């Protein structure tokens, strides 16, 4: 049987206005094309980050009327919110997965703060609610941060790492960096990639070839389709990624298969 690749959809560009009805239609088409999980930040309709979960919940409710995608809540994003405020979307009962940021970094000219205490707090808030974290790491040292956190706060195994490339201040999307990053992932963990500012498909193909279980795609990272061509809708980049996955003899995981791979718990 072909290896299944989870396509994690991050459909909203940072700071872009959000029409939840149009977004829900786009996400539904993404799932039809092969996406298994949807990653959203808690935003106001104007695109700004907020601890108010009203719009976040309403958006996912619209999405879930159309498709049974796995719900992933972001606890990240550069803002002045406290870690308690950043974890507010975890209170939404239908969240199945969360992002958990593995440390602090200079990110695109801003200081992105995630202390050891923040990491532990987010892990506890996730696990106490039966939510499976996907750990976002921007440099190799963050993997060791999380492994130390797992000694203080019990983590469910396997841990899922999202290796994030392309941000200024973080690891860059070349195979040397990917190979080094991959070598630091513990043997009992699973991993995937996000390529911020993506302007090609080579890096994602290389990550899949090296064993990535999850590939993040969508307008939060890039709308690139081909040289000089950019997508109008997220489903277009999902379709292109699915073509790549199938050309490699693999298959995208549907939402049910995504839940089985992640080991998510039943939700309302």
Order of alpha helices (4+ residues) and beta strands (2+ residues): beta-alpha-beta-alpha-beta-alpha-beta-beta-beta-alpha-beta-alpha-beta-alpha-beta-alpha-beta-beta-beta-alpha-beta-alpha
